[in-house]
């Protein structure tokens, strides 16, 4: 259920983004996949973070799995 709520929140945020921002996020995910990395929300959605380009980063899978939903400073 938690994943479903995050997906709904992501879609709500996505509806406020420009087509440029949506394309940029899509390319970020594609780039990460090409090199075998993950896209991480710097501030997790579960902690109030937004699904916007400025809150995303490409990271190694081990780091993303370790970080989980932590907010690091």
C-alpha positions, 0 to 999 in steps of 0.5 A: 500500500505504501508504494501505491500511495507514493505512486499516486503522489508522484502522479499528482506532482507530475501533473504540475510539471512542464513537458520539459521537466517530465522529459528531463526526469525520463532521461535521467531514469534512462541514463541511470538504467543504461549504466546500472545505477538507481535514481534516488530521491534526495528527500524521499517521497515518504518524507515530503520530498517532491518527484522533481529533477532537483530532488533526484540523483543517480546513485549506485544501487548499494547506496540507494538500498542502504539509504532507503527513506533516510534524509541525509544532510 
